[in-house]
Amino acid sequence: MSLPSQTIFRFAPSPNGRLHLGNAYSALYADHWARALGGVALLRIENIDTTRCRPEFAAGILEDLEWLGLIYPRPIRRQSDHLEEYHAGAERLREMGVLYPCFCSRSEIRAQGLAQVDPAGAPLYAGRCRKLSEAERRAKLAAGHRVAWRLDVSRALELAGEVMIREAMPDPGCPVISRPAQPERWGDVVLVRKDIAASYHLAVVVDDAAQGVTHVTRGLDLYPATDIHVLLQALLGLPAPIYTHHQLIRDEEGEKLAKSRGSERVADLRAAGWSAAAVRHRLGF
């Protein structure tokens, strides 16, 4: 795959609610640095989670972004239109022998007894289904057991070798450095969920490659996820962007903003009479 000649950033919200101020900061940050480096910022709607994402939220996000003065090139990439691409990526990993079926429920995973958690705070998977024989796997699949597909991280690292993260911190204008990734701290992450065609990890690396993204800017909460992303890029032969993880916007209690917590939304400020310029100024743009 040839590298793009243009500097390309992206903003990739999930339409499981309207934009809060943290989302708006991330969108404005990507747009600012794309302009500063003579590039372009793309929009991607990450709506692969059909259990939470809604078309009306996607429409609201577009409305909020346009109100803030952010206009993106068309067509806008929507994950729901690209399920076959994620399926193809998963198939390649299966053929490489680094993807295996997992039949464990969440309660079973909690009961497996590992005290460790992954960087996202979830119980680290003990690898029970990784130890199943091929005959046992085929029997469970034939019986129709619900299945997720996990990355065998140890096997993946044997194939990929040491993988490096290229990052520019604290902003994309800084010199790029390389540091070793640590995907092993995630354990065997799920790449194809039981109810959804792909996990965030798999979908995001396929999307970034398809859109020619050269610079990924996102919040510090996603800093550890880069370990898995660069490993998948190495396995799938995809170009690795330069990563920058910016500050998080927090509320008065010091908690990061989140849709699930009902954090202050752009639409609420607009309804209260705020101008787009005032919101941008509040966020430092």
C-alpha positions in Angstrom: 0.0 0.0 0.0 1.5 3.3 -1.0 1.7 6.1 1.5 -0.5 9.2 1.0 1.2 12.3 -0.2 -1.0 14.6 1.9 -1.1 15.0 5.7 -4.4 13.5 6.8 -6.0 13.8 10.2 -9.4 12.4 11.3 -12.1 12.9 13.9 -14.0 9.7 14.5 -17.0 10.1 16.9 -19.4 7.3 17.9 -23.1 8.3 17.4 -24.2 7.0 20.8 -25.2 10.4 21.9 -24.8 14.1 21.0 -21.3 15.7 21.1 -20.1 16.8 24.6 -17.4 19.4 25.1 -14.7 16.8 25.2 -15.7 15.5 21.7 -15.8 19.1 20.5 -12.3 19.7 21.8 -11.0 16.6 19.9 -12.7 17.7 16.7 -11.3 21.2 16.9 -7.9 19.9 17.9 -7.7 17.7 14.8 -8.9 20.5 12.5 -6.4 23.0 14.0 -3.4 20.7 13.5 -4.5 19.6 10.0 -4.6 23.2 9.0 -1.3 24.0 10.8 0.5 21.2 8.9 -1.0 22.0 5.5 -3.3 18.9 5.5 -6.9 18.0 5.8 -9.1 16.6 8.6 -11.6 13.9 7.7 -14.7 12.8 9.5 -15.6 9.2 10.3 -18.8 8.0 12.0 -17.9 5.0 14.1 -21.3 3.3 14.2 -20.3 -0.3 14.2 -21.9 -0.8 17.7 -25.5 -1.3 16.6 -26.6 -1.8 20.2 -25.8 1.8 21.1 -25.5 3.9 18.0 -28.5 5.7 16.5 -29.0 7.5 13.1 -30.5 10.5 14.9 -27.3 10.9 17.0 -25.2 10.7 13.8 -27.3 13.5 12.3 -27.0 15.5 15.5 -23.2 15.2 15.5 -23.1 16.5 11.9 -25.3 19.4 12.9 -23.1 20.2 16.0 -19.9 20.1 13.9 -21.2 22.3 11.2 -22.5 24.8 13.8 -18.9 24.9 15.2 -17.7 25.7 11.7 -16.2 22.3 10.9 -17.0 21.1 7.4 -15.5 17.8 6.2 -14.9 16.3 2.7 -17.6 14.0 1.4 -18.3 11.2 1.4 -18.1 10.7 5.1 -17.0 7.2 6.0 -19.5 5.2 8.1 -18.4 2.0 9.6 -21.7 0.3 9.0 -20.9 0.5 5.3 -17.7 -1.4 5.6 -18.4 -4.6 7.5 -16.9 -6.7 4.7 -13.5 -4.9 5.1 -13.5 -5.8 8.8 -14.5 -9.3 8.0 -11.6 -9.6 5.5 -9.1 -8.3 8.1 -10.3 -10.9 10.7 -10.1 -13.6 8.0 -6.4 -12.7 7.4 -5.7 -13.0 11.1 -7.4 -16.4 11.2 -5.3 -17.6 8.3 -2.2 -16.4 10.1 -3.2 -18.5 13.2 -3.4 -15.5 15.6 -7.2 -15.4 16.0 -9.1 -18.1 18.0 -12.7 -18.5 19.0 -13.7 -17.8 22.6 -16.9 -19.1 24.1 -16.6 -17.7 27.6 -19.3 -15.5 29.0 -18.3 -12.4 31.0 -19.2 -14.1 34.3 -17.0 -17.1 33.3 -14.1 -14.7 32.6 -14.5 -13.0 36.0 -14.6 -16.5 37.6 -11.4 -17.6 36.0 -9.5 -16.0 38.8 -6.9 -13.7 37.3 -6.4 -10.7 39.6 -4.9 -8.5 36.8 -6.8 -6.1 34.7 -6.0 -4.7 31.3 -5.3 -1.0 30.7 -9.0 -0.3 30.3 -9.7 -1.9 33.7 -11.4 -5.0 32.4 -10.4 -8.5 33.8 -7.4 -9.9 32.0 -8.5 -13.0 30.1 -6.9 -16.2 31.4 -6.8 -17.8 28.0 -9.0 -20.8 28.6 -10.4 -21.1 25.1 -6.9 -20.6 23.6 -6.1 -24.0 25.2 -9.0 -25.9 23.5 -8.1 -28.5 20.9 -9.1 -27.9 17.3 -11.7 -30.7 17.7 -13.2 -29.0 20.7 -13.4 -25.7 18.9 -15.0 -27.2 15.8 -17.6 -29.0 18.0 -18.5 -25.8 19.9 -18.8 -23.9 16.6 -20.9 -26.6 15.0 -23.2 -26.6 18.1 -23.9 -22.9 17.6 -22.3 -21.6 20.8 -22.0 -17.8 20.8 -18.5 -16.9 19.9 -16.1 -14.0 20.1 -12.7 -14.1 18.4 -9.6 -13.2 20.4 -6.1 -12.2 19.3 -3.5 -14.6 20.5 -1.1 -11.9 21.5 1.9 -14.1 22.3 1.6 -15.8 18.9 1.1 -12.4 17.2 4.3 -11.0 18.8 6.2 -14.1 17.6 5.2 -13.2 14.0 5.4 -9.5 14.2 8.5 -9.1 16.4 9.0 -5.9 18.4 6.5 -3.2 17.2 7.1 0.4 17.7 4.8 3.4 18.2 5.6 6.6 16.4 4.3 9.5 18.3 4.5 13.3 18.5 3.9 14.6 22.0 2.4 16.8 23.3 1.2 18.0 19.9 1.6 17.0 16.2 4.0 19.8 15.6 6.6 18.2 17.9 9.4 15.9 16.7 8.4 12.3 16.1 9.9 9.7 18.4 9.6 5.9 18.4 8.9 3.8 21.5 8.3 0.1 22.0 4.6 -1.0 22.2 3.5 -3.2 25.0 0.5 -5.2 23.6 1.1 -8.1 26.0 -0.4 -6.0 28.9 -3.8 -6.2 27.2 -3.8 -10.0 27.1 -5.8 -11.7 24.3 -8.1 -8.9 23.3 -11.4 -9.5 21.5 -11.3 -8.5 17.9 -14.6 -9.8 16.7 -17.4 -9.5 19.3 -20.3 -11.9 19.8 -22.8 -9.2 18.9 -20.8 -6.9 16.6 -18.8 -7.5 13.4 -15.5 -6.1 14.8 -14.1 -4.6 18.0 -12.9 -1.0 18.1 -9.3 -2.2 17.8 -9.8 -4.0 14.5 -12.2 -1.5 12.9 -10.0 1.5 13.7 -6.8 0.2 12.1 -8.7 -0.9 9.0 -10.5 2.5 8.8 -7.3 4.6 9.3 -5.5 2.6 6.5 -8.5 2.9 4.1 -8.7 6.7 4.7 -4.9 7.2 4.3 -4.7 8.7 7.8 -1.2 9.9 8.6 -1.8 11.5 12.0 -4.1 10.2 14.7 -5.1 12.7 17.4 -7.3 11.5 20.3 -7.6 11.7 24.0 -5.1 10.4 26.6 -7.7 7.8 27.6 -6.9 5.9 24.4 -3.1 6.2 24.9 -2.7 2.5 25.9 -4.9 1.2 23.0 -2.1 2.2 20.6 -0.2 -0.9 21.8 -2.8 -3.2 20.1 -3.3 -0.9 17.1 0.4 -0.9 16.0 0.5 -4.7 16.5 -2.5 -5.2 14.2 -1.0 -2.8 11.6 2.2 -4.9 11.6 0.3 -8.1 11.2 -2.0 -6.8 8.5 0.7 -4.9 6.6 -1.0 -1.6 7.2 0.8 1.8 7.4 1.2 3.1 11.0 0.1 6.7 11.5 1.9 9.2 13.9 0.0 9.3 17.2 -0.7 12.3 19.4 -2.8 11.9 22.6 -4.1 15.2 23.9 -5.4 16.4 27.2 -8.9 15.4 28.4 -11.6 18.0 29.1 -12.8 17.3 32.7 -15.8 18.5 34.7 -15.8 20.3 38.0 -15.3 17.1 39.9 -12.2 16.2 37.8 -13.9 13.5 35.9 -13.5 13.2 32.1 -16.5 14.1 30.1 -18.6 11.2 28.8 -22.0 10.8 27.1 -22.9 8.1 29.7 -22.5 10.6 32.5 -24.6 13.3 30.8 -21.7 15.6 30.4 -22.3 19.1 29.0 -23.3 18.9 25.3 -22.7 21.3 22.5 -26.4 21.3 21.7 -27.2 22.4 25.2 -24.9 25.3 25.1 -26.3 26.3 21.7 -29.9 26.2 23.1 -28.7 28.3 26.1 -27.6 31.0 23.6 -23.9 30.4 23.3 -22.3 31.3 20.0 -20.1 28.9 18.2 -17.2 31.4 18.7 -17.8 31.4 22.4 -17.7 27.6 22.6 -14.5 27.5 20.5 -12.9 30.2 22.8 -13.9 28.2 25.9 -12.1 25.2 24.5 -9.0 27.2 23.5 -9.6 27.6 19.8 
